[in-house]
Every structure is written in C-alpha cells, then in structure tokens.
Amino acid sequence: MTSPAGPPPTGGGSGEQKRLKLLAVTACPTGIAHTYMAAEKLAQAAESRGIDMKVETQGSIGAENVLDDNDVSTADGIIVAADKDVDLSRFVGKRVLTVGVAEGIHHPEQLIEQVRSAPVHQPDGASAPAAGAGGGKERSVGYKALMNGVSYMIPFVVVGGLLIAISLSLGGHTDPSGGLVIPKDSFWMDVNNIGVIGFTLMVPILSGYIAYAIGDRPALVPGMIGGWIANTGSLYDSKAGAGFIGAIVTGFLAGYLVLWIKKVKVPRFVQPIMPIIVIPIVATTALGLFFIYVIGKPISWVFEHLTSWLSGMTGTSAILLGAILGLMIAFDMGGPVNKTAFLFGAGLIATGNQTVMGMCAAAIPVMPLGQGLATLIRKRLYTEQERETGLAALFMGCFGISEGAIPFAAARPAQVIPANMLGGAVAGAIAGVAGVEDAVPHGGPIVAVLGAVSGVPMFFVAVVIGTVVTALTTVALVDISERKRRGEAVVGVPAVGPEPVLVGAGAGRAPGAGTLVAQKVVRESVAAPVATAEVLSGYLTEQTVKTELDAVDKEAAVREMAGLLARTGKVADVDELVATALRREEQGTTGLGEEIAIPHAKTDAVSAPVVGFARSAEGIEWGSLDGTRARLVFMIAVPEAAAGDEHLRILALLSRKLMDAGFRERLTAAPDERAVLEVLGEIR
C-alpha cells in the first residue's frame, strides 16, 4: 500500500514523512442533522487512513470544535463541506476544497484525496478550480452567491407580500379607475405602505447579498445600490425597472467587479482605506453608471417596442394573445417583462377593452399558487424554509401578488421560470378564449371575490388549471434536476480506498449478516456496569427502549413511540405529542437515511425532555432521501421552554454517532433493552 501523497516532510533529519493533517468545516442550511453527519463521515474516513483531522461544525447551536490559528497554520489542507456561506479568509495560503454538505456524507474518501491537489486559497478569495472537482470553484461560488442572496431576500418577500395582502383584503375596495383602492388616510394604508417598503427593499437585498458572497463586505454597498438602480426604471427612462433578474445581474457584476479591484496594486498607505472607502465608491459609481448608460437604455428600448408589438395584436386570436401575455406575466414576476404586459392590459381598460386585463388577471396568481402547491405535493424536494415560503406564496397568490414566487425562481431559475411561464400561458389562453374581463388593474382571486371580474367561473377555471400545470411541471423539472445532480455526483469519481456507505448500512444485506461480531462485542461487554441514567443526559432509559416495534407504517410507529415515552410519566398528553410529531413530518421527513429515523416534537405535552429508541426488523417506510426503510428509530420530545439548544444538542449527538456503521451494527445486534443501553452509552 503506497503512502498518501502530501506535502514534503519538514524539519528533522529522519527522512520520515510527517503524518498528514487535514481540517474540515461542515454546515447545512438548517444546521442540524446533515452538518453532523458530514462531520462524522469525514472524521471516520480520515481515521481509517491514518490521517489527523479536526472538524468544525457550524450548526444551529453555533460553531463547535472551532478551528484556531494553530490548527490552520499546521494543516495540509481544508475541506469545506457546506451548503451555506463559510468564511474562508482564515484559510489564506492553504489548500481549500469546497463542496456541498452531501458530498461530505456520501464521498468522504474522495474528498480527502482531492483536497491534496486543491487550489491554494488566495487573499482576495479567488482560487483556480481544483482538478477533478467536478464543476469547479467558479460554479460553486456562483451557486452559493445566488443562494445567499435568496436566503436574505425571502423574509422581505414574505413580510412585504403578506402585509400588502392583508391591507388589501381588510381595507381595500374595487374602484373602476384605480383597481383595488385603500383609503389614503386609513390605518390599512399605513399597513400597506410598510409592506411596500418590504417589497422595495427586496430587490436590492437580493443583489447586495449576492455581491457580498462573492466580494465580501466591500461588495455589499455597490451590490445593494446596483440592485436599487436596476429596480428603478425612471433612472434609465424605462416605465418598468429590471426587477429581480436585473438584481441578479447587478449582484454578480458588483461582486466580481470588487474582486477585480482588490487585485489592483496600491501604495501601502492606501491599503487600509481600500475596503471601506475606495472600493465601495469606485465599484458603486462604475456599476451604477454602467447600468444607467449601457444596460438600462437597451432595456427601455426593448420594452417600448414590446408594448407597441402587443398593441398591434389586439385584433388577433384571443388564445394567442392570452398565451403571450401569460408568458410575459410569468417570466419575471413584477419585473420589466411582467410590467409591460400588465401596463398594456391596464391601459386598455380606459378604452373599454377589459378582456386583455382579464387575461393578465388570470395569469398573475398562477406563479405563487403553483410554486406553493408544488411544495405541498412533493415535500421531499424542498427544504423546510422553502416549504414555509410556499405557504406564504399560496396566501400571496390569492391576492394577486406574483412576487411570492420570486424566491423559487431565483433559487432554481432553469426549472421554475419555464414552469411558471407554461402555467401562465395556459391560464391566459383559457381566460382569452372564454372572454374573461377585469375592470380593475389587478389580478388574482381577490378581484373576482370583490366583483371586478366578469365570467367568474371561467376565471377560476383558468387560474386553477394554470396553477396545477405550473406545480406539476415544477415538480417534474426539479425532480429531473435532482436525479441528474445525484447521478453526476457519483459518475467519474475515482474509487479510492474502502467503499463508502452510501445508503443504509443494512440495505441489500442478508438478514443477520455482519451481526455475529457485534453480538460477540455485546456479550463481552454486557457484564460491565452501565449508568443507564446517564444515557443522553438521562433522557433515554430502559423504560424508553423497545427492541421490536409492532408498527408497520410511519404514523403507527410515531404513536407507538409516543406510548413508549409515556412510560416515564413525563408525557401529559399522548395524542398531542403524536399530532405534533406528525405535523413535523409533514414539513419534511425525519428519515435521515442509513436506515435511521429521528422523529421529534417540541410541545408542552411533555413536562421534561425525553428520548425513546426502538428497532424494526422489517423496516418502516419513512420517506428517506436514500430510499432506505427505517430500522433504527429514535424519538425526541422536549417542552417548548426547553426546545432551544437542548433539542438541537440531542439531535447533533445522535446524528454524529449514528454515522458509525459499527455502532449501528452493535445497536441492531443488542439482544435486550439493557444491551441496547450499553451500546447507546457510547454516545458522548
């Protein structure tokens, strides 16, 4: 066996190669299970190869096992397995490999090999793509930058959209000349104005934090101001600003412009003021003028001619016109293409032609309704944050706020925008052929409820069909994209070292295989005393362990586990505990893969934290992403008052230890409750 390649030995005259030392940082968006699963897999892979590794986890309970300056200075390479921004400035001069957190879980051995030839991280944050990194640094930076902007933008979309929707529904009324109108001096107008501020900030926030993820703090100001300029069409003679698509453009332009400026050599006395004065001023001025004079003018010209072209179509087929307007409405959700179609329809109301606005009104809610519906019909494709955003999008869609779909389009433009456009075109075409009319310049079910629409039944038919088309198309495209991504992650990766465990430890294994050794370990250790009261801080005891579940489906298993926890006397309401745990499952499966499920609940149905464990010989379908059935089931229940760090600490401890295949085998083989506790006592 050849020794692993690494830097040449330093110091000493023995000629012996020094022991390789690697560092890692793991982080996932929610900061719970996958953060610790990746950390454990990387640590195991390093240990099996005789490599020293320290792993910093950036979870919801904060950074743990933090890498200090001494760790970094002596490291031969750093693996960053993260799906969110990680500060890389402390790793300047070191080989740094950046990948998604899933790669840390599924391919830890390959990452250890790849980091040895990874690019050296430069002071300006730029580095060349690593050989064989499968996509390269540039793609990784762009994706993470876009996700960073979207994550900061989402709260502004939700808050602004919901406040506008509430003010319109409770304080608005229809007006033939002004759409849905709220009295100017009313309380609801103030609520509406606050929501408008949220929407106004949404676009520059998206742009600013895309730029920030690329160029760090000096890029934040040019990114935000560039986004504001992109969204303010009056600055470049356009009736409609460039919207969120313009914000994405300015965000990337600002980020890479700042990176370029950082490379300029300047006198030493100027260097301290570069990041706080020189770079922001130069980048903001250059980007702003470039957008106003170079990009903005063509945008204005394009949309003026687009409006003229639409005006010439009013006498053509209603189906074709409706489809085109629906495509435009759905393309950028409040951006220039959307506004061109909307202003065209609104302008014709005064001439007595209300059918064009009817086509637009039917298409306007399709995007947020469709994306919200998609998160409900295929939950496993979305993160918990995306599912929460989906519920808000459904609400906004009812009030004709198409911007509710922007977070989905920004995160997955290649899948979401085509699906939106197809649904919008279908809704617009149906409304056109049915002759639906809208007397006010607004859209969505709210205008029909308030009596501004004629042909209400067909209006709702158009909206419903368009919504379903958008949802189903989105789910299909996202599913295809995810399957391709998972396939690409495996194809072409060299087989280095022992085969990693990709799916459940017992998947495809003959019953009983691999259990004899584990049983021997248990028999040899069962005589040793076990402090059962200390397993997981005493939350898991012999009372809450069951060696064989009777349940055959997830709901029955959750109910059986709740009954197990009730043995402790700490469960005041079993039904409420079950209901809370099942509601959590609806938000996203707690099946972690590797034949593990950890349902959990935060509820005052329990008086103190309690943890239970049970096994299922046949396995229970839990919706795990790797397709394995859950054979090892833990249930965590904590009261609301204790739901913070303690809840996450228990999840982190379990997630880490359960990545050890030997630990899982010992847990599976333990013959009785006491032996199970003996194995679980290894968790620290």
Secondary structure, DSSP 8 states (H G I E B T S, - for coil): ------S---SSSS------EEEEEEE-SS-SHHHHHHHHHHHHHHHHTT-EEEEEEEETTEEES---HHHHHT-SEEEEEESS----GGGTTSBEEEE-HHHHHH-HHHHHHHHTT--B--TTS-----TT-SSHHHHHHHHHHHHHHHHHHHHHHHHHHHHHHHHHHHH-EEETTTEEE--TTSHHHHHHHHHHHHHHHHHHHHHHHHHHHHH-GGGHHHHHHHHHHHT-GGGGT-SS--HHHHHHHHHHHHHHHHHHHHTS---TTTGGGIIIIIHHHHHHHHHHHHIIIIIHHHHHHHHHHHHHHHHTTTTS-HHHHHHHHHHHHHHHSSSHHHHHHHHHHHHHHTTT--HHHHHHHHHTTHHHHHHHHHHHH-GGGS-HHHHHHHHHHHHHHHTT-GGGGHHHHHHSHHHHHHHHHHHHHHHHHHHHHHT-EESSS--SHHHHHTT-EESHHHHHHHHHHHHHHHHHHHHHHHHHHHHHHHHHHHTT----SS----S-TTTT--TTTT-HHHHHHHHHHTTS---GGGGGGGTS-GGGEESS----SHHHHHHHHHHHHHTTT-BS-HHHHHHHHHHHHHHS--EEETTEE--EEE-TTBSS-EEEEEEEEEEE----TT---EEEEEEEEE-GGG-SHHHHHHHHHHHHHTT-HHHHHHHHH--SHHHHHHHHTT--
